[in-house]
């Protein structure tokens, strides 16, 4: 019995000692893990600081920022909403379109300068069907090539000034259209000629005419004010009436948008 009791006491003491060593070993492992984590986190933080430091010194402008001079875009514009859109349908071969374009040119310039109007031009080619030939299509495609260089209105001014009689299909001559582009100035000759020679905008012109014909809008010239077709410019509209209609529409849209 004494021996048994001694053995039990020895085993108990061994167990306590083993448990103590196990706990010390576990704590040692925890310390190693904690130190390792601290090193990893400390390294990540250091890397993060370096990355943030690099980004902080990089000149990276916000989206839509603008700028001039040094090239750094430092201005953040808040542009006004344009409440009025005029959609103007014209045919380069149509004498009525020529009269309209030249008669309303000053009015359009004033409306654009007001900052409350944008003008979208739609070029159509119904005169080719009416008179035969392809002059309207060729001129419209060339005008679209000029638009690629931001010179649509300058080119069309030359088309109106040199427009032949409607029965004369002279506008189909691409050499003539290239000469008109030179007269319009600020049009890169090689880029324009390549665009015309490759028929790069011919399909676009065909699509424009097709959509116009499907809409059954009638003869050109034609104006839409925020999608609403206005009275015929040739007989029922004047520049003064158009200006009044635009002002009323702008006031209506602004009032509707007010909080």
C-alpha positions in Angstrom: 0.0 0.0 0.0 2.9 2.4 0.8 4.6 1.6 -2.4 1.4 2.1 -4.3 0.7 5.4 -2.7 4.3 6.6 -3.4 4.0 5.5 -7.0 0.8 7.5 -7.4 2.4 10.6 -5.8 5.4 10.2 -8.2 3.1 9.9 -11.2 1.1 12.9 -10.0 4.2 15.0 -9.7 5.5 13.9 -13.1 2.1 14.8 -14.6 2.3 18.2 -13.0 5.8 18.7 -14.2 4.9 17.5 -17.7 1.9 19.8 -17.8 4.0 22.7 -16.7 6.6 22.0 -19.4 3.8 21.6 -22.0 2.3 25.0 -21.0 5.7 26.6 -21.1 6.3 25.1 -24.5 2.9 26.3 -25.8 3.5 29.9 -24.5 6.8 29.8 -26.2 5.1 28.9 -29.5 2.6 31.7 -29.0 5.4 34.2 -28.4 7.1 33.1 -31.6 3.9 33.3 -33.6 3.1 36.7 -32.1 6.5 38.0 -32.9 6.2 36.7 -36.5 2.8 38.3 -37.0 4.1 41.5 -35.7 7.0 41.4 -38.1 4.7 40.6 -41.0 2.2 43.3 -40.1 5.0 45.8 -39.5 6.5 44.9 -42.9 3.1 45.3 -44.6 2.6 48.6 -42.9 6.0 49.8 -44.0 5.2 48.7 -47.6 1.8 50.5 -47.4 3.5 53.7 -46.2 5.9 53.5 -49.1 3.1 52.9 -51.6 1.0 55.7 -50.1 4.0 58.0 -50.1 4.6 57.2 -53.8 0.9 57.8 -54.7 0.9 61.0 -52.6 3.6 62.5 -54.7 2.1 61.4 -58.1 0.2 64.1 -60.0 -3.0 62.2 -60.9 -5.9 64.5 -61.9 -9.5 63.6 -61.1 -11.8 62.4 -63.9 -13.0 65.2 -66.2 -10.5 67.8 -64.8 -9.2 70.3 -67.3 -6.2 72.5 -67.6 -3.9 74.5 -69.9 -0.4 75.7 -69.9 1.9 73.2 -68.1 -0.5 70.4 -69.0 -1.5 69.7 -65.4 -5.3 69.5 -65.1 -6.1 71.5 -62.0 -9.6 72.9 -62.8 -12.7 71.0 -61.9 -15.5 72.2 -64.2 -19.2 72.1 -63.4 -20.8 72.7 -66.7 -24.3 74.0 -67.2 -27.1 71.7 -68.3 -28.2 72.6 -71.8 -32.0 72.6 -71.6 -32.7 73.1 -75.4 -31.6 70.9 -78.3 -32.3 72.0 -81.8 -32.1 69.2 -84.4 -31.6 70.7 -87.9 -32.2 68.5 -90.9 -30.5 69.7 -94.1 -29.8 68.4 -97.6 -26.5 69.6 -99.2 -28.0 69.7 -102.7 -31.4 71.3 -101.7 -31.7 75.0 -102.6 -34.3 75.4 -99.8 -31.7 74.0 -97.3 -29.2 76.6 -98.6 -31.6 79.5 -98.2 -32.4 78.3 -94.7 -28.8 77.7 -93.6 -27.7 81.1 -94.8 -30.8 82.9 -93.4 -30.5 81.4 -90.0 -26.7 81.4 -89.5 -26.6 84.5 -87.4 -29.5 83.3 -85.3 -27.9 80.0 -84.6 -24.6 81.7 -83.6 -26.5 83.9 -81.1 -28.4 80.9 -79.7 -25.2 78.9 -79.3 -23.5 81.9 -77.6 -26.4 82.0 -75.0 -25.1 78.7 -73.5 -28.6 77.3 -73.3 -28.8 75.7 -76.8 -27.0 72.9 -78.6 -27.5 72.3 -82.3 -27.4 68.8 -83.8 -27.2 68.6 -87.5 -28.7 65.8 -89.5 -27.6 65.5 -93.1 -30.0 63.8 -95.5 -30.0 63.1 -99.2 -33.5 63.0 -100.5 -32.6 65.4 -103.3 -30.6 62.7 -105.1 -33.9 60.7 -105.5 -35.7 63.8 -106.6 -33.2 65.0 -109.2 -31.2 61.9 -109.9 -27.5 61.4 -109.2 -25.4 61.2 -106.0 -24.3 64.7 -105.3 -26.1 65.0 -102.0 -24.7 61.7 -100.8 -21.2 62.6 -101.7 -21.4 66.1 -100.2 -22.9 64.7 -97.0 -20.2 62.1 -96.6 -17.5 64.7 -97.2 -19.2 66.9 -94.6 -19.0 64.0 -92.1 -15.3 63.7 -92.9 -14.9 67.4 -92.1 -16.8 66.7 -88.9 -14.1 64.2 -88.0 -11.8 67.3 -87.7 -14.4 69.5 -86.0 -15.0 71.5 -89.2 -18.5 70.6 -90.2 -20.1 74.1 -90.3 -17.0 75.6 -92.0 -17.2 73.0 -94.7 -21.0 73.3 -95.1 -20.6 77.1 -95.5 -18.5 76.4 -98.5 -21.0 73.9 -99.9 -23.8 76.5 -99.6 -21.7 79.1 -101.3 -20.8 76.9 -104.2 -24.0 74.8 -104.4 -24.9 74.2 -108.1 -28.4 74.3 -109.5 -30.4 71.3 -108.2 -30.5 69.6 -111.5 -26.7 69.8 -111.8 -25.1 66.9 -110.0 -21.7 68.6 -109.6 -21.4 67.8 -105.9 -20.7 64.2 -106.8 -17.3 65.3 -108.0 -14.9 64.5 -105.1 -12.2 66.7 -106.5 -14.6 69.6 -106.1 -15.4 68.6 -102.5 -11.7 68.4 -101.7 -11.3 72.0 -103.1 -14.2 73.1 -100.9 -12.4 71.6 -97.9 -9.3 73.6 -98.7 -11.5 76.8 -98.9 -12.9 75.9 -95.5 -9.4 76.0 -94.0 -8.0 74.2 -90.9 -8.9 70.9 -92.5 -6.0 68.4 -92.8 -6.0 67.7 -96.6 -4.5 64.2 -96.5 -6.8 63.0 -93.7 -9.9 64.5 -95.4 -9.0 63.1 -98.8 -8.4 59.6 -97.4 -11.7 59.7 -95.6 -13.5 60.7 -98.8 -11.7 58.3 -101.1 -12.3 55.3 -98.7 -16.0 56.0 -98.5 -15.5 56.0 -94.7 -18.8 58.0 -94.0 -20.9 56.8 -97.0 -22.7 54.1 -94.9 -23.3 56.6 -92.2 -25.0 59.0 -94.6 -27.1 56.1 -96.0 -28.3 55.3 -92.5 -29.2 58.9 -91.8 -31.3 59.1 -94.9 -33.0 55.8 -94.2 -34.0 56.9 -90.7 -35.3 60.2 -92.0 -37.4 58.5 -94.7 -38.8 56.0 -92.1 -39.9 58.9 -89.9 -41.9 60.5 -92.7 -40.9 64.0 -91.6 -41.5 65.6 -95.0 -39.2 68.0 -96.9 -36.1 69.7 -95.6 -35.1 72.1 -94.1 -36.7 71.0 -90.9 -36.1 71.9 -87.2 -37.0 70.0 -84.1 -37.0 71.7 -80.7 -36.3 69.1 -78.0 -37.8 66.5 -80.3 -40.9 68.5 -81.3 -41.1 69.4 -85.0 -41.5 73.1 -85.6 -43.5 74.8 -88.4 -41.9 74.8 -91.8 -39.0 77.3 -91.7 -39.6 78.4 -95.3 -43.2 79.5 -94.8 -44.2 79.5 -91.1 -41.1 80.3 -89.1 -38.7 83.2 -88.9 -35.4 83.7 -87.0 -37.3 85.9 -84.5 -40.0 83.4 -83.9 -37.4 80.6 -83.5 -35.6 82.7 -80.9 -38.8 83.2 -78.9 -39.7 79.5 -79.0 -36.2 78.6 -77.8 -36.4 81.0 -74.9 -39.8 79.7 -73.8 -38.6 76.1 -74.0 -35.5 76.9 -72.0 -37.6 78.6 -69.3 -40.0 75.6 -69.2 -37.2 73.1 -68.8 -35.4 75.1 -66.1 -38.7 75.6 -64.2 -39.4 71.9 -64.4 -35.9 71.0 -63.1 -36.1 73.4 -60.1 -36.2 71.6 -56.7 
